[in-house]
Amino acid sequence: MTNKANNPAWSILGAGAIGSLWACYAQNNGQAVELILRDQASLAAYQAHGGISFSSEQQTQLLNISACCPETLAHPIQQLLITTKAQQTIAALQSIKAHIHPKAHLVLLQNGLGITEQVQAHFPQALVLQASTTEGAYRSSRFAVVHAGRGQTLIGAASIEPRTNTSLAQSTAIAESLSFAPLQVAASENMAAVLWRKLAINCAINPLTVLHRCRNGELLSNPAALTHISQVVDEILQLSKQLHLDQYVEGLQQQVLDVARNTANNRSSMLQDIESGRETEIDAITGYLCRLAAKQGLTLPTNQFLYDEIQRITALNRR
Ligand SMILES: NC(=O)c1ccc[n+]([C@@H]2O[C@H](COP(=O)([O-])OP(=O)(O)OC[C@H]3O[C@@H](n4cnc5c(N)ncnc54)[C@H](OP(=O)(O)O)[C@@H]3O)[C@@H](O)[C@H]2O)c1
């Protein structure tokens, strides 16, 4: 997709850990990108900070990446990387809707499912893709980002429906244009499998780390948590069978245990959100799963229990 001179190739909505990670590597690769901040107060704070303080294995730098906010956006957006939390997406997009080209490329780089359908409904002519990453980043302060762990990023049609109209060639071109070294983005021929498996693993780990208030690895030595994992997995396998997605989650129980072991020291993002009094992504993870099951006439008692518990804890946090 072409841009007028001076317009950035990519605009990035959500200057948090992941959005800043992509923006910083783009800048280090000499690619013009632009961060879209929430409002004028955020933009002023960003400018006062002088940009993003970025720490990677190689170095720590202060990168003055071009930034704007809805009030100062001055050009049509043709390629937008969306890196807000799932539940923040629609409000964030609404704030810049007037600037988004009807046929824009919109890439959601975030966890959870069900948001892309809402985005597509707001932008019926846009190409909406979803990306899933295992890169790890965190903010040590508001505009300071640490690249904590290397991973992989896959991109593709934003749907768990195996058949979609998005061509692999389109996804490949977009993946290449988002591959700011050392970040590598690849187009997936079977994004449905990637998304479904990721959702399943998130459902089996994230809410349980909140329920048991523990790091990922501690789930493995807690008999009650292990029972919950088995129940969550069984329910997902039952739903997967009904949706003909069971081939995507073969060996799920073992995969969940492996992920918990390989990320043993991590505090899941859901646990961190709860501990910081923030909203979690439960609605786009376990909530999405339970709603999908309900459409199939299935109830998933353990997943529903976990969904209700996280909502209850979030509400208590707000008081
Ligand atoms: N961090 C990781 O290592 C990692 C790894 C894999 C996947 N993910 C997924 O990636 C997504 C982003 O995660 P993250 O860790 O980067 O979250 P984050 O640090 O909380 O970043 C979200 C950003 O979105 C911004 N935002 C929210 N509403 C906005 C609005 N209306 N307008 C403009 N900006 C808005 C937030 O701004 P404020 O600061 O003003 O609230 C924040 O900067 C999540 O789905 C997460 O699950 C993260």
Ligand as a Chemical Component Dictionary entry (heavy atoms), coordinates in Angstrom:
data_LIG
# 
_chem_comp.id                   LIG 
_chem_comp.type                 NON-POLYMER 
_chem_comp.pdbx_formal_charge   0 
_chem_comp.three_letter_code    LIG 
# 
loop_
_chem_comp_atom.comp_id 
_chem_comp_atom.atom_id 
_chem_comp_atom.alt_atom_id 
_chem_comp_atom.type_symbol 
_chem_comp_atom.charge 
_chem_comp_atom.model_Cartn_x 
_chem_comp_atom.model_Cartn_y 
_chem_comp_atom.model_Cartn_z 
_chem_comp_atom.pdbx_ordinal 
LIG N1  N1  N 0  3.862  -7.622  26.651 1  
LIG C1  C1  C 0  4.099  -8.819  26.124 2  
LIG O1  O1  O 0  5.199  -9.407  26.320 3  
LIG C2  C2  C 0  3.067  -9.498  25.268 4  
LIG C3  C3  C 0  3.404  -10.730 24.652 5  
LIG C4  C4  C 0  2.464  -11.351 23.828 6  
LIG C5  C5  C 0  1.225  -10.772 23.627 7  
LIG N2  N2  N 1  0.927  -9.597  24.239 8  
LIG C6  C6  C 0  -0.385 -9.006  23.976 9  
LIG O2  O2  O 0  -0.184 -7.772  23.288 10 
LIG C7  C7  C 0  -1.240 -6.853  23.615 11 
LIG C8  C8  C 0  -0.599 -5.571  24.157 12 
LIG O3  O3  O 0  0.071  -5.907  25.378 13 
LIG P1  P1  P 0  1.059  -4.911  26.118 14 
LIG O4  O4  O 0  1.794  -5.724  27.112 15 
LIG O5  O5  O -1 1.807  -4.111  25.136 16 
LIG O6  O6  O 0  -0.007 -3.974  26.884 17 
LIG P2  P2  P 0  0.200  -2.504  27.450 18 
LIG O7  O7  O 0  1.638  -2.304  27.828 19 
LIG O8  O8  O 0  -0.855 -2.295  28.478 20 
LIG O9  O9  O 0  -0.096 -1.575  26.176 21 
LIG C9  C9  C 0  -1.369 -1.212  25.759 22 
LIG C10 C10 C 0  -1.266 0.214   25.292 23 
LIG O10 O10 O 0  -2.493 0.589   24.689 24 
LIG C11 C11 C 0  -2.725 1.933   25.042 25 
LIG N3  N3  N 0  -4.124 2.331   24.884 26 
LIG C12 C12 C 0  -5.215 1.855   25.536 27 
LIG N4  N4  N 0  -6.311 2.497   25.136 28 
LIG C13 C13 C 0  -5.901 3.420   24.230 29 
LIG C14 C14 C 0  -6.573 4.408   23.463 30 
LIG N5  N5  N 0  -7.896 4.602   23.571 31 
LIG N6  N6  N 0  -5.855 5.180   22.609 32 
LIG C15 C15 C 0  -4.513 5.006   22.501 33 
LIG N7  N7  N 0  -3.805 4.088   23.217 34 
LIG C16 C16 C 0  -4.512 3.314   24.058 35 
LIG C17 C17 C 0  -2.298 2.000   26.497 36 
LIG O11 O11 O 0  -2.134 3.335   26.857 37 
LIG P3  P3  P 0  -2.049 3.807   28.379 38 
LIG O12 O12 O 0  -0.663 3.489   28.815 39 
LIG O13 O13 O 0  -2.343 5.253   28.267 40 
LIG O14 O14 O 0  -3.091 3.033   29.131 41 
LIG C18 C18 C 0  -1.014 1.210   26.432 42 
LIG O15 O15 O 0  0.056  2.041   26.092 43 
LIG C19 C19 C 0  -2.110 -7.591  24.647 44 
LIG O16 O16 O 0  -3.175 -8.212  23.983 45 
LIG C20 C20 C 0  -1.179 -8.644  25.230 46 
LIG O17 O17 O 0  -1.875 -9.776  25.753 47 
LIG C21 C21 C 0  1.807  -8.940  25.060 48 
# 
loop_
_chem_comp_bond.comp_id 
_chem_comp_bond.atom_id_1 
_chem_comp_bond.atom_id_2 
_chem_comp_bond.value_order 
_chem_comp_bond.pdbx_ordinal 
LIG N1  C1  SING 1  
LIG C1  O1  DOUB 2  
LIG C1  C2  SING 3  
LIG C2  C3  SING 4  
LIG C2  C21 DOUB 5  
LIG C3  C4  DOUB 6  
LIG C4  C5  SING 7  
LIG C5  N2  DOUB 8  
LIG N2  C6  SING 9  
LIG N2  C21 SING 10 
LIG C6  O2  SING 11 
LIG C6  C20 SING 12 
LIG O2  C7  SING 13 
LIG C7  C8  SING 14 
LIG C7  C19 SING 15 
LIG C8  O3  SING 16 
LIG O3  P1  SING 17 
LIG P1  O4  DOUB 18 
LIG P1  O5  SING 19 
LIG P1  O6  SING 20 
LIG O6  P2  SING 21 
LIG P2  O7  DOUB 22 
LIG P2  O8  SING 23 
LIG P2  O9  SING 24 
LIG O9  C9  SING 25 
LIG C9  C10 SING 26 
LIG C10 O10 SING 27 
LIG C10 C18 SING 28 
LIG O10 C11 SING 29 
LIG C11 N3  SING 30 
LIG C11 C17 SING 31 
LIG N3  C12 SING 32 
LIG N3  C16 SING 33 
LIG C12 N4  DOUB 34 
LIG N4  C13 SING 35 
LIG C13 C14 SING 36 
LIG C13 C16 DOUB 37 
LIG C14 N5  SING 38 
LIG C14 N6  DOUB 39 
LIG N6  C15 SING 40 
LIG C15 N7  DOUB 41 
LIG N7  C16 SING 42 
LIG C17 O11 SING 43 
LIG C17 C18 SING 44 
LIG O11 P3  SING 45 
LIG P3  O12 DOUB 46 
LIG P3  O13 SING 47 
LIG P3  O14 SING 48 
LIG C18 O15 SING 49 
LIG C19 O16 SING 50 
LIG C19 C20 SING 51 
LIG C20 O17 SING 52 
# 
